[in-house]
Amino acid sequence: MKNDRLNHAGYLWAFASLQGSAGANAHYRRSREQGDWQAAAQRHLFNRMIGQLYHCLQHRERFDESAAFPVGIKDAAQVA
């Protein structure tokens, strides 16, 4: 079973993060380049983000994009 409200919110969250987060955008682009369809790439991004949210809540830490989405040299050149 899945929570439909969380699922819908997750797709919106992932979609919105493509504009606001270079790391999220790079993660999404890597998924697309590996052959994932748009919905699958968005789902992978949401799964990554929900995992990071869970980590932050468990360890009482603030979100750190550089730790959540480490960007390599190749990815940084593509995003810039």
C-alpha positions, -999 to +999 in steps of 0.1 A: +000+000+000+011+036-006-001+069+007-015+086-024-012+121-008+024+116+000+030+102-035+014+132-051+032+157-029+065+139-036+061+143-074+054+180-069+084+183-045+107+166-069+095+186-099+099+219-080+134+210-068+146+207-104+146+245-105+158+253-070+185+226-065+215+220-087+222+187-070+186+175-075+187+186-111+220+167-117+205+136-100+174+138-122+195+143-154+217+113-146+186+091-143+173+104-176+207+098-193+207+062-181+174+057-199+148+063-172+115+078-183+105+111-169+082+096-142+108+071-132+135+097-129+112+119-108+103+089-086+140+081-080+146+118-071+117+118-047+130+086-031+164+102-026+149+133-011+126+114+012+156+094+024+175+126+031+145+140+050+143+109+071+180+111+079+177+148+089+148+140+112+165+110+128+197+128+135+182+162+141+204+178+115+197+205+090+195+196+053+229+200+035+226+199-002+263+191-007+260+160+014+226+150+000+236+154-036+274+152-040+282+167-074+312+153-093+334+173-117+315+160-147+281+168-132+292+203-121+302+212-156+269+201-170+248+220-144+269+252-148 
